[in-house]
Amino acid sequence: MSVSAESTSVDPRRNGSAPADTGPARTDTLRPHAEHAFADELAALAAQDDRPRPARWRLSPWAVATYLLGGTLPDGTVITPKYVGPRRVVEVAVTTLATDRALLLLGVPGTAKTWVSEHLAAAVSGDSTLLVQGTAGTPEEAIRYGWNYARLLAHGPSRDALVPSPVMRAMAEGRTARVEELTRIPADVQDSLITILSEKTLPIPELGQEVQAVRGFNLIATANDRDRGVNELSSALRRRFNTVVLPLPETPEAELDIVTRRVEQIGRSLDLPAVPDGVDEIRRVVTVFRELRDGVTADGRTKLKSPSGTLSTAEAISVVTGGLALAAHFGDGVLRAGDVAAGVLGAVVRDPAADRVVWQEYLETVVRERDGWADFYRACREAGA
């Protein structure tokens, strides 16, 4: 028995599933969803977007790309960049969502896969909350559907007893669903996506029914390069995705821009000091991370050993944010070497034995000899004492 998606749409309030909050973000929200945090920009884009839009999209593909990459609209409205990277990567990702193929964002940790996924969903559907977080314990019900067992025992299988997954709701409403860390999910649970992505249906055998995806539905998954061999995607499932690889920032300037922007955004929500006063320290953190990650100094003269950690852009953001908090609460409000030293040490030395040797060698042969870095060298020595 096949029924339309509209007729199988389930009121989540009757089934124990919280509906998506589409109202304005509360002023005390620690981290508003993208569609709330950037509601003004999305509204400005929608008002001036006169290009064709795929079914149920809030914006045209051009406007979605502009939202992610930034730009200035004809009326002078400035759209801030959400992603700093190759334009073609974003254009391919957006175009994929306008087709019937799902999108897989692949990359090493810290390449903004989750961030891009959230903002794509916000721009396309106006709702980034239809999310399945992949872990080793993610059950099939998280992708397909579950049951309200009190209703199930009292009345048997019925639509009222069904609890829709985020993917099921996205299919019924023509929205974008998100699956984070797909390769962390057990292989048999991953494969529950095959029918959804190939046939665009979700069978409900207990009711003799199925949910058919309405136009506008698509799915964005993210996967980590470092998780290869954990739960590899089957060839059948991989064929259902168009894979887009998100690279690490190409230049120090690009990475510095990313870190500075994100730290400013996070800092505003936490009432931390302004970033401009600490740009020099941010540049140092980015330089250290890039050199150790690449295994060579910025001038190319000295080869280095790399630690076991990824030293990603996301970790640099975390280190600088932590440093700003130290400066705000235990310093004079200005980000200094002593505020970031402990965070850098913690990010680099993940393996106490091997990584500490790598760090000490880098500290003594590179940092110690670098002009203008004496304060950073002393702070790092004190942090590791």
Buried (B, 14 or more C-beta within 10 A) or exposed (E): EEBEBEEBBBEBEBBEBEEBBEEEBEEEEEEBBBBBBBBEBBEBBBEEBEEEBBEBBBBBBBBBBBBBBBBEBEEEBEBEBBBBBEEEBBBBBBBBBBEEBBBBBBBBBBBBBBBBBBBBBBBBBBBBBBBBBBEEEBBBEBBBBBBBEEBBEEEEBBBBBBBBBBBBBBBBBBBBBBBBBBBBBBEEBBBBBBBBBBEBBBBBEBBEBBBBBBEBBBBBBBBBBEBEEBBBBBEEBEEBBBBBEBEBBEEBEBBBBBBBBBBBBBBEEEEBBEBEBBEEBBBBBBBBBBBBBBEBBEEEEBEBEBBEBBBBBBBBBBBBBBBBBBBBEEBEEBBBBBBBBBBBBBBBBBEEEEBBEBBBEBBEEBBBEBEEBEBBBBBBBEBBE
